[in-house]
């Protein structure tokens, strides 16, 4: 995952807030007020969409491994 100039922790917080807020504008405002980090609504949307696509790919890989009985058991 690229970090777009943000630390992994900031990326996680931004995407998490974007998933909880009623809009990307609200998530952007929350990040500004709560974390003192400026991320535009458009940037939060792009990051969220990109990371969501990466998660879908990882999930699909795990499903394929499961179907082939190659998925390691979670510890």
N, CA, C, O and CB atoms as a CASP TS submission, in Angstrom:
PFRMAT TS
TARGET T0000
AUTHOR 0000-0000-0000
METHOD Language model
MODEL 1
PARENT N/A
ATOM      1  N   UNK     1       0.832  -1.184   0.000  1.00  0.00           N
ATOM      2  CA  UNK     1       0.000   0.000   0.000  1.00  0.00           C
ATOM      3  C   UNK     1       0.871   1.240   0.000  1.00  0.00           C
ATOM      4  O   UNK     1       1.759   1.383   0.841  1.00  0.00           O
ATOM      5  CB  UNK     1      -0.943   0.002   1.202  1.00  0.00           C
ATOM      6  N   UNK     2       0.623   2.125  -0.930  1.00  0.00           N
ATOM      7  CA  UNK     2       1.293   3.413  -0.902  1.00  0.00           C
ATOM      8  C   UNK     2       0.703   4.265   0.196  1.00  0.00           C
ATOM      9  O   UNK     2      -0.470   4.120   0.539  1.00  0.00           O
ATOM     10  CB  UNK     2       1.181   4.121  -2.255  1.00  0.00           C
ATOM     11  N   UNK     3       1.503   5.150   0.748  1.00  0.00           N
ATOM     12  CA  UNK     3       1.005   5.952   1.859  1.00  0.00           C
ATOM     13  C   UNK     3       0.657   7.369   1.460  1.00  0.00           C
ATOM     14  O   UNK     3       0.174   8.139   2.290  1.00  0.00           O
ATOM     15  CB  UNK     3       2.014   5.983   2.955  1.00  0.00           C
ATOM     16  N   UNK     4       0.894   7.738   0.193  1.00  0.00           N
ATOM     17  CA  UNK     4       0.504   9.060  -0.286  1.00  0.00           C
ATOM     18  C   UNK     4       1.109  10.188   0.542  1.00  0.00           C
ATOM     19  O   UNK     4       0.554  11.286   0.588  1.00  0.00           O
ATOM     20  CB  UNK     4      -0.997   9.183  -0.283  1.00  0.00           C
ATOM     21  N   UNK     5       2.243   9.930   1.196  1.00  0.00           N
ATOM     22  CA  UNK     5       2.856  10.945   2.038  1.00  0.00           C
ATOM     23  C   UNK     5       2.353  10.946   3.474  1.00  0.00           C
ATOM     24  O   UNK     5       2.804  11.752   4.288  1.00  0.00           O
ATOM     25  CB  UNK     5       2.627  12.279   1.442  1.00  0.00           C
ATOM     26  N   UNK     6       1.424  10.052   3.792  1.00  0.00           N
ATOM     27  CA  UNK     6       0.905   9.936   5.152  1.00  0.00           C
ATOM     28  C   UNK     6       1.491   8.689   5.797  1.00  0.00           C
ATOM     29  O   UNK     6       1.822   7.722   5.110  1.00  0.00           O
ATOM     30  CB  UNK     6      -0.652   9.885   5.160  1.00  0.00           C
ATOM     31  N   UNK     7       1.615   8.715   7.101  1.00  0.00           N
ATOM     32  CA  UNK     7       2.067   7.516   7.804  1.00  0.00           C
ATOM     33  C   UNK     7       0.972   6.456   7.719  1.00  0.00           C
ATOM     34  O   UNK     7      -0.195   6.787   7.508  1.00  0.00           O
ATOM     35  CB  UNK     7       2.422   7.834   9.292  1.00  0.00           C
ATOM     36  N   UNK     8       1.337   5.190   7.881  1.00  0.00           N
ATOM     37  CA  UNK     8       0.315   4.139   7.893  1.00  0.00           C
ATOM     38  C   UNK     8      -0.758   4.386   8.949  1.00  0.00           C
ATOM     39  O   UNK     8      -1.930   4.084   8.725  1.00  0.00           O
ATOM     40  CB  UNK     8       0.963   2.788   8.133  1.00  0.00           C
ATOM     41  N   UNK     9      -0.364   4.934  10.100  1.00  0.00           N
ATOM     42  CA  UNK     9      -1.343   5.205  11.162  1.00  0.00           C
ATOM     43  C   UNK     9      -2.350   6.267  10.730  1.00  0.00           C
ATOM     44  O   UNK     9      -3.541   6.145  11.013  1.00  0.00           O
ATOM     45  CB  UNK     9      -0.629   5.655  12.446  1.00  0.00           C
ATOM     46  N   UNK    10      -1.877   7.307  10.047  1.00  0.00           N
ATOM     47  CA  UNK    10      -2.776   8.358   9.563  1.00  0.00           C
ATOM     48  C   UNK    10      -3.703   7.798   8.490  1.00  0.00           C
ATOM     49  O   UNK    10      -4.894   8.108   8.463  1.00  0.00           O
ATOM     50  CB  UNK    10      -1.971   9.560   9.008  1.00  0.00           C
ATOM     51  N   UNK    11      -3.147   6.970   7.605  1.00  0.00           N
ATOM     52  CA  UNK    11      -3.977   6.355   6.561  1.00  0.00           C
ATOM     53  C   UNK    11      -5.088   5.514   7.198  1.00  0.00           C
ATOM     54  O   UNK    11      -6.244   5.580   6.781  1.00  0.00           O
ATOM     55  CB  UNK    11      -3.109   5.478   5.615  1.00  0.00           C
ATOM     56  N   UNK    12      -4.726   4.729   8.203  1.00  0.00           N
ATOM     57  CA  UNK    12      -5.714   3.883   8.865  1.00  0.00           C
ATOM     58  C   UNK    12      -6.812   4.727   9.511  1.00  0.00           C
ATOM     59  O   UNK    12      -7.997   4.418   9.385  1.00  0.00           O
ATOM     60  CB  UNK    12      -5.038   2.998   9.918  1.00  0.00           C
ATOM     61  N   UNK    13      -6.414   5.780  10.193  1.00  0.00           N
ATOM     62  CA  UNK    13      -7.397   6.647  10.847  1.00  0.00           C
ATOM     63  C   UNK    13      -8.306   7.325   9.819  1.00  0.00           C
ATOM     64  O   UNK    13      -9.518   7.408  10.018  1.00  0.00           O
ATOM     65  CB  UNK    13      -6.686   7.708  11.705  1.00  0.00           C
ATOM     66  N   UNK    14      -7.725   7.805   8.732  1.00  0.00           N
ATOM     67  CA  UNK    14      -8.518   8.489   7.707  1.00  0.00           C
ATOM     68  C   UNK    14      -9.529   7.573   7.055  1.00  0.00           C
ATOM     69  O   UNK    14     -10.694   7.938   6.897  1.00  0.00           O
ATOM     70  CB  UNK    14      -7.613   9.070   6.651  1.00  0.00           C
ATOM     71  N   UNK    15      -9.091   6.382   6.675  1.00  0.00           N
ATOM     72  CA  UNK    15      -9.992   5.435   6.019  1.00  0.00           C
ATOM     73  C   UNK    15     -11.052   4.955   7.005  1.00  0.00           C
ATOM     74  O   UNK    15     -12.219   4.799   6.647  1.00  0.00           O
ATOM     75  CB  UNK    15      -9.204   4.235   5.447  1.00  0.00           C
ATOM     76  N   UNK    16     -10.643   4.726   8.226  1.00  0.00           N
ATOM     77  CA  UNK    16     -11.620   4.295   9.250  1.00  0.00           C
ATOM     78  C   UNK    16     -12.678   5.375   9.462  1.00  0.00           C
ATOM     79  O   UNK    16     -13.871   5.078   9.517  1.00  0.00           O
ATOM     80  CB  UNK    16     -10.906   3.976  10.598  1.00  0.00           C
ATOM     81  N   UNK    17     -12.241   6.623   9.581  1.00  0.00           N
ATOM     82  CA  UNK    17     -13.198   7.706   9.799  1.00  0.00           C
ATOM     83  C   UNK    17     -14.098   7.883   8.577  1.00  0.00           C
ATOM     84  O   UNK    17     -15.290   8.158   8.714  1.00  0.00           O
ATOM     85  CB  UNK    17     -12.462   9.020  10.115  1.00  0.00           C
ATOM     86  N   UNK    18     -13.528   7.727   7.394  1.00  0.00           N
ATOM     87  CA  UNK    18     -14.333   7.846   6.176  1.00  0.00           C
ATOM     88  C   UNK    18     -15.419   6.778   6.128  1.00  0.00           C
ATOM     89  O   UNK    18     -16.508   7.019   5.606  1.00  0.00           O
ATOM     90  CB  UNK    18     -13.442   7.742   4.934  1.00  0.00           C
ATOM     91  N   UNK    19     -15.125   5.594   6.672  1.00  0.00           N
ATOM     92  CA  UNK    19     -16.127   4.523   6.658  1.00  0.00           C
ATOM     93  C   UNK    19     -17.230   4.761   7.675  1.00  0.00           C
ATOM     94  O   UNK    19     -18.329   4.223   7.534  1.00  0.00           O
ATOM     95  CB  UNK    19     -15.466   3.183   6.927  1.00  0.00           C
ATOM     96  N   UNK    20     -16.950   5.565   8.705  1.00  0.00           N
ATOM     97  CA  UNK    20     -17.925   5.799   9.769  1.00  0.00           C
ATOM     98  C   UNK    20     -18.748   7.063   9.562  1.00  0.00           C
ATOM     99  O   UNK    20     -19.906   7.125   9.976  1.00  0.00           O
ATOM    100  CB  UNK    20     -17.223   5.875  11.092  1.00  0.00           C
ATOM    101  N   UNK    21     -18.169   8.054   8.936  1.00  0.00           N
ATOM    102  CA  UNK    21     -18.842   9.349   8.782  1.00  0.00           C
ATOM    103  C   UNK    21     -19.939   9.251   7.729  1.00  0.00           C
ATOM    104  O   UNK    21     -19.954   8.332   6.911  1.00  0.00           O
ATOM    105  CB  UNK    21     -17.828  10.453   8.399  1.00  0.00           C
ATOM    106  N   UNK    22     -20.846  10.205   7.764  1.00  0.00           N
ATOM    107  CA  UNK    22     -21.946  10.201   6.800  1.00  0.00           C
ATOM    108  C   UNK    22     -21.515  10.713   5.428  1.00  0.00           C
ATOM    109  O   UNK    22     -22.231  10.531   4.444  1.00  0.00           O
ATOM    110  CB  UNK    22     -23.094  11.043   7.321  1.00  0.00           C
ATOM    111  N   UNK    23     -20.344  11.355   5.358  1.00  0.00           N
ATOM    112  CA  UNK    23     -19.817  11.825   4.074  1.00  0.00           C
ATOM    113  C   UNK    23     -18.310  11.978   4.188  1.00  0.00           C
ATOM    114  O   UNK    23     -17.763  12.027   5.290  1.00  0.00           O
ATOM    115  CB  UNK    23     -20.478  13.172   3.649  1.00  0.00           C
ATOM    116  N   UNK    24     -17.643  12.053   3.041  1.00  0.00           N
ATOM    117  CA  UNK    24     -16.198  12.283   3.054  1.00  0.00           C
ATOM    118  C   UNK    24     -15.891  13.679   3.575  1.00  0.00           C
ATOM    119  O   UNK    24     -14.837  13.897   4.172  1.00  0.00           O
ATOM    120  CB  UNK    24     -15.603  12.096   1.645  1.00  0.00           C
ATOM    121  N   UNK    25     -16.797  14.627   3.356  1.00  0.00           N
ATOM    122  CA  UNK    25     -16.608  15.974   3.902  1.00  0.00           C
ATOM    123  C   UNK    25     -16.630  15.935   5.428  1.00  0.00           C
ATOM    124  O   UNK    25     -15.811  16.587   6.077  1.00  0.00           O
ATOM    125  CB  UNK    25     -17.700  16.934   3.375  1.00  0.00           C
ATOM    126  N   UNK    26     -17.557  15.179   6.002  1.00  0.00           N
ATOM    127  CA  UNK    26     -17.606  15.042   7.461  1.00  0.00           C
ATOM    128  C   UNK    26     -16.351  14.351   7.984  1.00  0.00           C
ATOM    129  O   UNK    26     -15.809  14.745   9.017  1.00  0.00           O
ATOM    130  CB  UNK    26     -18.858  14.255   7.886  1.00  0.00           C
ATOM    131  N   UNK    27     -15.889  13.325   7.276  1.00  0.00           N
ATOM    132  CA  UNK    27     -14.681  12.617   7.691  1.00  0.00           C
ATOM    133  C   UNK    27     -13.473  13.544   7.646  1.00  0.00           C
ATOM    134  O   UNK    27     -12.620  13.502   8.532  1.00  0.00           O
ATOM    135  CB  UNK    27     -14.443  11.389   6.800  1.00  0.00           C
ATOM    136  N   UNK    28     -13.403  14.372   6.625  1.00  0.00           N
ATOM    137  CA  UNK    28     -12.307  15.334   6.503  1.00  0.00           C
ATOM    138  C   UNK    28     -12.326  16.318   7.671  1.00  0.00           C
ATOM    139  O   UNK    28     -11.290  16.615   8.264  1.00  0.00           O
ATOM    140  CB  UNK    28     -12.399  16.093   5.163  1.00  0.00           C
ATOM    141  N   UNK    29     -13.502  16.810   7.986  1.00  0.00           N
ATOM    142  CA  UNK    29     -13.648  17.740   9.111  1.00  0.00           C
ATOM    143  C   UNK    29     -13.286  17.050  10.427  1.00  0.00           C
ATOM    144  O   UNK    29     -12.626  17.647  11.277  1.00  0.00           O
ATOM    145  CB  UNK    29     -15.091  18.294   9.175  1.00  0.00           C
ATOM    146  N   UNK    30     -13.715  15.799  10.600  1.00  0.00           N
ATOM    147  CA  UNK    30     -13.375  15.050  11.807  1.00  0.00           C
ATOM    148  C   UNK    30     -11.860  14.895  11.939  1.00  0.00           C
ATOM    149  O   UNK    30     -11.312  15.069  13.028  1.00  0.00           O
ATOM    150  CB  UNK    30     -14.052  13.670  11.791  1.00  0.00           C
ATOM    151  N   UNK    31     -11.186  14.571  10.846  1.00  0.00           N
ATOM    152  CA  UNK    31      -9.733  14.417  10.884  1.00  0.00           C
ATOM    153  C   UNK    31      -9.057  15.733  11.265  1.00  0.00           C
ATOM    154  O   UNK    31      -8.078  15.746  12.011  1.00  0.00           O
ATOM    155  CB  UNK    31      -9.209  13.926   9.526  1.00  0.00           C
ATOM    156  N   UNK    32      -9.585  16.827  10.748  1.00  0.00           N
ATOM    157  CA  UNK    32      -9.017  18.143  11.051  1.00  0.00           C
ATOM    158  C   UNK    32      -9.210  18.479  12.534  1.00  0.00           C
ATOM    159  O   UNK    32      -8.281  18.946  13.194  1.00  0.00           O
ATOM    160  CB  UNK    32      -9.668  19.233  10.163  1.00  0.00           C
ATOM    161  N   UNK    33     -10.401  18.244  13.044  1.00  0.00           N
ATOM    162  CA  UNK    33     -10.715  18.608  14.425  1.00  0.00           C
ATOM    163  C   UNK    33     -10.126  17.637  15.450  1.00  0.00           C
ATOM    164  O   UNK    33      -9.615  18.062  16.486  1.00  0.00           O
ATOM    165  CB  UNK    33     -12.210  18.678  14.602  1.00  0.00           C
ATOM    166  N   UNK    34     -10.196  16.352  15.168  1.00  0.00           N
ATOM    167  CA  UNK    34      -9.799  15.351  16.159  1.00  0.00           C
ATOM    168  C   UNK    34      -8.317  14.976  16.085  1.00  0.00           C
ATOM    169  O   UNK    34      -7.682  14.730  17.111  1.00  0.00           O
ATOM    170  CB  UNK    34     -10.635  14.112  15.983  1.00  0.00           C
ATOM    171  N   UNK    35      -7.776  14.933  14.878  1.00  0.00           N
ATOM    172  CA  UNK    35      -6.393  14.482  14.718  1.00  0.00           C
ATOM    173  C   UNK    35      -5.455  15.594  14.255  1.00  0.00           C
ATOM    174  O   UNK    35      -4.247  15.394  14.127  1.00  0.00           O
ATOM    175  CB  UNK    35      -6.340  13.338  13.735  1.00  0.00           C
ATOM    176  N   UNK    36      -6.036  16.777  14.004  1.00  0.00           N
ATOM    177  CA  UNK    36      -5.259  17.917  13.521  1.00  0.00           C
ATOM    178  C   UNK    36      -4.487  17.577  12.247  1.00  0.00           C
ATOM    179  O   UNK    36      -3.322  17.941  12.087  1.00  0.00           O
ATOM    180  CB  UNK    36      -4.293  18.390  14.603  1.00  0.00           C
ATOM    181  N   UNK    37      -5.175  16.864  11.340  1.00  0.00           N
ATOM    182  CA  UNK    37      -4.599  16.443  10.065  1.00  0.00           C
ATOM    183  C   UNK    37      -5.502  16.936   8.947  1.00  0.00           C
ATOM    184  O   UNK    37      -6.715  16.729   8.982  1.00  0.00           O
ATOM    185  CB  UNK    37      -4.425  14.891  10.002  1.00  0.00           C
ATOM    186  N   UNK    38      -4.913  17.583   7.966  1.00  0.00           N
ATOM    187  CA  UNK    38      -5.662  18.089   6.823  1.00  0.00           C
ATOM    188  C   UNK    38      -5.652  17.059   5.694  1.00  0.00           C
ATOM    189  O   UNK    38      -4.611  16.793   5.094  1.00  0.00           O
ATOM    190  CB  UNK    38      -5.075  19.432   6.338  1.00  0.00           C
ATOM    191  N   UNK    39      -6.799  16.494   5.419  1.00  0.00           N
ATOM    192  CA  UNK    39      -6.989  15.603   4.265  1.00  0.00           C
ATOM    193  C   UNK    39      -8.304  16.019   3.632  1.00  0.00           C
ATOM    194  O   UNK    39      -9.345  16.013   4.288  1.00  0.00           O
ATOM    195  CB  UNK    39      -6.994  14.058   4.681  1.00  0.00           C
ATOM    196  N   UNK    40      -8.259  16.377   2.373  1.00  0.00           N
ATOM    197  CA  UNK    40      -9.476  16.849   1.703  1.00  0.00           C
ATOM    198  C   UNK    40     -10.484  15.706   1.563  1.00  0.00           C
ATOM    199  O   UNK    40     -10.104  14.535   1.556  1.00  0.00           O
ATOM    200  CB  UNK    40      -9.138  17.442   0.310  1.00  0.00           C
ATOM    201  N   UNK    41     -11.761  16.050   1.453  1.00  0.00           N
ATOM    202  CA  UNK    41     -12.778  15.010   1.239  1.00  0.00           C
ATOM    203  C   UNK    41     -12.485  14.167   0.001  1.00  0.00           C
ATOM    204  O   UNK    41     -12.655  12.948   0.023  1.00  0.00           O
ATOM    205  CB  UNK    41     -14.159  15.646   1.110  1.00  0.00           C
ATOM    206  N   UNK    42     -12.046  14.814  -1.076  1.00  0.00           N
ATOM    207  CA  UNK    42     -11.748  14.087  -2.314  1.00  0.00           C
ATOM    208  C   UNK    42     -10.593  13.116  -2.101  1.00  0.00           C
ATOM    209  O   UNK    42     -10.631  11.983  -2.582  1.00  0.00           O
ATOM    210  CB  UNK    42     -11.411  15.070  -3.452  1.00  0.00           C
ATOM    211  N   UNK    43      -9.574  13.560  -1.385  1.00  0.00           N
ATOM    212  CA  UNK    43      -8.434  12.684  -1.127  1.00  0.00           C
ATOM    213  C   UNK    43      -8.842  11.507  -0.240  1.00  0.00           C
ATOM    214  O   UNK    43      -8.420  10.375  -0.479  1.00  0.00           O
ATOM    215  CB  UNK    43      -7.290  13.474  -0.470  1.00  0.00           C
ATOM    216  N   UNK    44      -9.652  11.766   0.772  1.00  0.00           N
ATOM    217  CA  UNK    44     -10.143  10.669   1.611  1.00  0.00           C
ATOM    218  C   UNK    44     -10.945   9.663   0.790  1.00  0.00           C
ATOM    219  O   UNK    44     -10.838   8.455   1.004  1.00  0.00           O
ATOM    220  CB  UNK    44     -11.004  11.217   2.756  1.00  0.00           C
ATOM    221  N   UNK    45     -11.736  10.156  -0.134  1.00  0.00           N
ATOM    222  CA  UNK    45     -12.518   9.260  -0.981  1.00  0.00           C
ATOM    223  C   UNK    45     -11.596   8.403  -1.839  1.00  0.00           C
ATOM    224  O   UNK    45     -11.779   7.189  -1.926  1.00  0.00           O
ATOM    225  CB  UNK    45     -13.488  10.059  -1.869  1.00  0.00           C
ATOM    226  N   UNK    46     -10.612   9.022  -2.470  1.00  0.00           N
ATOM    227  CA  UNK    46      -9.683   8.264  -3.324  1.00  0.00           C
ATOM    228  C   UNK    46      -8.906   7.226  -2.520  1.00  0.00           C
ATOM    229  O   UNK    46      -8.755   6.083  -2.951  1.00  0.00           O
ATOM    230  CB  UNK    46      -8.704   9.217  -4.024  1.00  0.00           C
ATOM    231  N   UNK    47      -8.414   7.633  -1.347  1.00  0.00           N
ATOM    232  CA  UNK    47      -7.682   6.693  -0.503  1.00  0.00           C
ATOM    233  C   UNK    47      -8.575   5.529  -0.083  1.00  0.00           C
ATOM    234  O   UNK    47      -8.162   4.371  -0.137  1.00  0.00           O
ATOM    235  CB  UNK    47      -7.125   7.405   0.734  1.00  0.00           C
ATOM    236  N   UNK    48      -9.782   5.838   0.329  1.00  0.00           N
ATOM    237  CA  UNK    48     -10.719   4.804   0.775  1.00  0.00           C
ATOM    238  C   UNK    48     -11.040   3.832  -0.349  1.00  0.00           C
ATOM    239  O   UNK    48     -11.084   2.620  -0.137  1.00  0.00           O
ATOM    240  CB  UNK    48     -12.008   5.439   1.300  1.00  0.00           C
ATOM    241  N   UNK    49     -11.264   4.359  -1.535  1.00  0.00           N
ATOM    242  CA  UNK    49     -11.582   3.491  -2.676  1.00  0.00           C
ATOM    243  C   UNK    49     -10.392   2.609  -3.036  1.00  0.00           C
ATOM    244  O   UNK    49     -10.558   1.417  -3.298  1.00  0.00           O
ATOM    245  CB  UNK    49     -12.002   4.332  -3.894  1.00  0.00           C
ATOM    246  N   UNK    50      -9.190   3.190  -3.052  1.00  0.00           N
ATOM    247  CA  UNK    50      -7.998   2.413  -3.404  1.00  0.00           C
ATOM    248  C   UNK    50      -7.719   1.326  -2.374  1.00  0.00           C
ATOM    249  O   UNK    50      -7.451   0.181  -2.736  1.00  0.00           O
ATOM    250  CB  UNK    50      -6.782   3.331  -3.531  1.00  0.00           C
ATOM    251  N   UNK    51      -7.781   1.675  -1.110  1.00  0.00           N
ATOM    252  CA  UNK    51      -7.521   0.691  -0.062  1.00  0.00           C
ATOM    253  C   UNK    51      -8.610  -0.375  -0.046  1.00  0.00           C
ATOM    254  O   UNK    51      -8.329  -1.554   0.169  1.00  0.00           O
ATOM    255  CB  UNK    51      -7.427   1.377   1.310  1.00  0.00           C
ATOM    256  N   UNK    52      -9.855   0.042  -0.274  1.00  0.00           N
ATOM    257  CA  UNK    52     -10.945  -0.933  -0.366  1.00  0.00           C
ATOM    258  C   UNK    52     -10.711  -1.931  -1.487  1.00  0.00           C
ATOM    259  O   UNK    52     -10.965  -3.124  -1.318  1.00  0.00           O
ATOM    260  CB  UNK    52     -12.273  -0.222  -0.579  1.00  0.00           C
ATOM    261  N   UNK    53     -10.228  -1.454  -2.634  1.00  0.00           N
ATOM    262  CA  UNK    53      -9.925  -2.357  -3.751  1.00  0.00           C
ATOM    263  C   UNK    53      -8.802  -3.322  -3.382  1.00  0.00           C
ATOM    264  O   UNK    53      -8.844  -4.499  -3.741  1.00  0.00           O
ATOM    265  CB  UNK    53      -9.538  -1.551  -5.005  1.00  0.00           C
ATOM    266  N   UNK    54      -7.792  -2.817  -2.660  1.00  0.00           N
ATOM    267  CA  UNK    54      -6.700  -3.689  -2.222  1.00  0.00           C
ATOM    268  C   UNK    54      -7.222  -4.761  -1.276  1.00  0.00           C
ATOM    269  O   UNK    54      -6.810  -5.917  -1.364  1.00  0.00           O
ATOM    270  CB  UNK    54      -5.590  -2.870  -1.536  1.00  0.00           C
ATOM    271  N   UNK    55      -8.130  -4.386  -0.366  1.00  0.00           N
ATOM    272  CA  UNK    55      -8.706  -5.364   0.557  1.00  0.00           C
ATOM    273  C   UNK    55      -9.522  -6.407  -0.183  1.00  0.00           C
ATOM    274  O   UNK    55      -9.502  -7.581   0.187  1.00  0.00           O
ATOM    275  CB  UNK    55      -9.575  -4.667   1.597  1.00  0.00           C
ATOM    276  N   UNK    56     -10.240  -6.003  -1.221  1.00  0.00           N
ATOM    277  CA  UNK    56     -11.021  -6.946  -2.026  1.00  0.00           C
ATOM    278  C   UNK    56     -10.084  -7.952  -2.695  1.00  0.00           C
ATOM    279  O   UNK    56     -10.371  -9.149  -2.716  1.00  0.00           O
ATOM    280  CB  UNK    56     -11.868  -6.194  -3.095  1.00  0.00           C
ATOM    281  N   UNK    57      -8.966  -7.470  -3.242  1.00  0.00           N
ATOM    282  CA  UNK    57      -8.005  -8.370  -3.872  1.00  0.00           C
ATOM    283  C   UNK    57      -7.452  -9.377  -2.869  1.00  0.00           C
ATOM    284  O   UNK    57      -7.334 -10.564  -3.176  1.00  0.00           O
ATOM    285  CB  UNK    57      -6.862  -7.571  -4.498  1.00  0.00           C
ATOM    286  N   UNK    58      -7.112  -8.902  -1.665  1.00  0.00           N
ATOM    287  CA  UNK    58      -6.598  -9.802  -0.637  1.00  0.00           C
ATOM    288  C   UNK    58      -7.644 -10.833  -0.236  1.00  0.00           C
ATOM    289  O   UNK    58      -7.333 -12.010  -0.057  1.00  0.00           O
ATOM    290  CB  UNK    58      -6.147  -9.008   0.587  1.00  0.00           C
ATOM    291  N   UNK    59      -8.884 -10.379  -0.097  1.00  0.00           N
ATOM    292  CA  UNK    59      -9.972 -11.303   0.253  1.00  0.00           C
ATOM    293  C   UNK    59     -10.141 -12.358  -0.839  1.00  0.00           C
ATOM    294  O   UNK    59     -10.269 -13.548  -0.551  1.00  0.00           O
ATOM    295  CB  UNK    59     -11.301 -10.532   0.463  1.00  0.00           C
ATOM    296  N   UNK    60     -10.141 -11.906  -2.097  1.00  0.00           N
ATOM    297  CA  UNK    60     -10.317 -12.843  -3.209  1.00  0.00           C
ATOM    298  C   UNK    60      -9.186 -13.866  -3.268  1.00  0.00           C
ATOM    299  O   UNK    60      -9.420 -15.031  -3.590  1.00  0.00           O
ATOM    300  CB  UNK    60     -10.399 -12.084  -4.532  1.00  0.00           C
ATOM    301  N   UNK    61      -7.961 -13.439  -2.958  1.00  0.00           N
ATOM    302  CA  UNK    61      -6.836 -14.372  -2.910  1.00  0.00           C
ATOM    303  C   UNK    61      -7.057 -15.420  -1.826  1.00  0.00           C
ATOM    304  O   UNK    61      -6.798 -16.605  -2.037  1.00  0.00           O
ATOM    305  CB  UNK    61      -5.519 -13.619  -2.661  1.00  0.00           C
ATOM    306  N   UNK    62      -7.536 -14.977  -0.665  1.00  0.00           N
ATOM    307  CA  UNK    62      -7.804 -15.920   0.427  1.00  0.00           C
ATOM    308  C   UNK    62      -8.921 -16.891   0.060  1.00  0.00           C
ATOM    309  O   UNK    62      -8.841 -18.075   0.388  1.00  0.00           O
ATOM    310  CB  UNK    62      -8.171 -15.162   1.709  1.00  0.00           C
ATOM    311  N   UNK    63      -9.951 -16.411  -0.609  1.00  0.00           N
ATOM    312  CA  UNK    63     -11.047 -17.289  -1.034  1.00  0.00           C
ATOM    313  C   UNK    63     -10.523 -18.340  -2.000  1.00  0.00           C
ATOM    314  O   UNK    63     -10.876 -19.515  -1.901  1.00  0.00           O
ATOM    315  CB  UNK    63     -12.186 -16.474  -1.691  1.00  0.00           C
ATOM    316  N   UNK    64      -9.685 -17.916  -2.930  1.00  0.00           N
ATOM    317  CA  UNK    64      -9.119 -18.855  -3.901  1.00  0.00           C
ATOM    318  C   UNK    64      -8.251 -19.903  -3.187  1.00  0.00           C
ATOM    319  O   UNK    64      -8.329 -21.091  -3.498  1.00  0.00           O
ATOM    320  CB  UNK    64      -8.283 -18.096  -4.969  1.00  0.00           C
ATOM    321  N   UNK    65      -7.439 -19.464  -2.244  1.00  0.00           N
ATOM    322  CA  UNK    65      -6.611 -20.401  -1.483  1.00  0.00           C
ATOM    323  C   UNK    65      -7.487 -21.371  -0.694  1.00  0.00           C
ATOM    324  O   UNK    65      -7.191 -22.563  -0.620  1.00  0.00           O
ATOM    325  CB  UNK    65      -5.667 -19.639  -0.531  1.00  0.00           C
ATOM    326  N   UNK    66      -8.571 -20.851  -0.105  1.00  0.00           N
ATOM    327  CA  UNK    66      -9.483 -21.700   0.658  1.00  0.00           C
ATOM    328  C   UNK    66     -10.091 -22.771  -0.243  1.00  0.00           C
ATOM    329  O   UNK    66     -10.147 -23.946   0.121  1.00  0.00           O
ATOM    330  CB  UNK    66     -10.594 -20.855   1.309  1.00  0.00           C
ATOM    331  N   UNK    67     -10.540 -22.353  -1.414  1.00  0.00           N
ATOM    332  CA  UNK    67     -11.164 -23.297  -2.351  1.00  0.00           C
ATOM    333  C   UNK    67     -10.175 -24.374  -2.798  1.00  0.00           C
ATOM    334  O   UNK    67     -10.563 -25.504  -3.094  1.00  0.00           O
ATOM    335  CB  UNK    67     -11.711 -22.548  -3.576  1.00  0.00           C
ATOM    336  N   UNK    68      -8.902 -24.010  -2.844  1.00  0.00           N
ATOM    337  CA  UNK    68      -7.869 -24.972  -3.236  1.00  0.00           C
ATOM    338  C   UNK    68      -7.259 -25.687  -2.029  1.00  0.00           C
ATOM    339  O   UNK    68      -6.301 -26.450  -2.159  1.00  0.00           O
ATOM    340  CB  UNK    68      -6.773 -24.266  -4.022  1.00  0.00           C
ATOM    341  N   UNK    69      -7.835 -25.424  -0.854  1.00  0.00           N
ATOM    342  CA  UNK    69      -7.363 -26.015   0.404  1.00  0.00           C
ATOM    343  C   UNK    69      -5.899 -25.672   0.684  1.00  0.00           C
ATOM    344  O   UNK    69      -5.137 -26.493   1.194  1.00  0.00           O
ATOM    345  CB  UNK    69      -7.538 -27.533   0.367  1.00  0.00           C
ATOM    346  N   UNK    70      -5.520 -24.414   0.331  1.00  0.00           N
ATOM    347  CA  UNK    70      -4.150 -23.958   0.579  1.00  0.00           C
ATOM    348  C   UNK    70      -4.113 -22.808   1.579  1.00  0.00           C
ATOM    349  O   UNK    70      -3.050 -22.233   1.813  1.00  0.00           O
ATOM    350  CB  UNK    70      -3.491 -23.528  -0.729  1.00  0.00           C
ATOM    351  N   UNK    71      -5.235 -22.469   2.162  1.00  0.00           N
ATOM    352  CA  UNK    71      -5.284 -21.335   3.113  1.00  0.00           C
ATOM    353  C   UNK    71      -4.772 -21.809   4.459  1.00  0.00           C
ATOM    354  O   UNK    71      -5.254 -22.798   5.011  1.00  0.00           O
ATOM    355  CB  UNK    71      -6.740 -20.756   3.251  1.00  0.00           C
ATOM    356  N   UNK    72      -3.779 -21.083   4.983  1.00  0.00           N
ATOM    357  CA  UNK    72      -3.248 -21.398   6.306  1.00  0.00           C
ATOM    358  C   UNK    72      -4.286 -21.054   7.363  1.00  0.00           C
ATOM    359  O   UNK    72      -4.989 -20.049   7.258  1.00  0.00           O
ATOM    360  CB  UNK    72      -1.925 -20.636   6.570  1.00  0.00           C
ATOM    361  N   UNK    73      -4.370 -21.890   8.367  1.00  0.00           N
ATOM    362  CA  UNK    73      -5.297 -21.642   9.478  1.00  0.00           C
ATOM    363  C   UNK    73      -4.824 -20.424  10.263  1.00  0.00           C
ATOM    364  O   UNK    73      -3.632 -20.275  10.533  1.00  0.00           O
ATOM    365  CB  UNK    73      -5.404 -22.891  10.412  1.00  0.00           C
ATOM    366  N   UNK    74      -5.753 -19.563  10.624  1.00  0.00           N
ATOM    367  CA  UNK    74      -5.418 -18.385  11.435  1.00  0.00           C
ATOM    368  C   UNK    74      -5.064 -18.846  12.841  1.00  0.00           C
ATOM    369  O   UNK    74      -5.697 -19.738  13.405  1.00  0.00           O
ATOM    370  CB  UNK    74      -6.601 -17.360  11.469  1.00  0.00           C
ATOM    371  N   UNK    75      -4.048 -18.220  13.382  1.00  0.00           N
ATOM    372  CA  UNK    75      -3.631 -18.602  14.736  1.00  0.00           C
ATOM    373  C   UNK    75      -4.304 -17.751  15.762  1.00  0.00           C
ATOM    374  O   UNK    75      -4.075 -17.928  16.958  1.00  0.00           O
ATOM    375  CB  UNK    75      -2.130 -18.500  14.894  1.00  0.00           C
TER
END
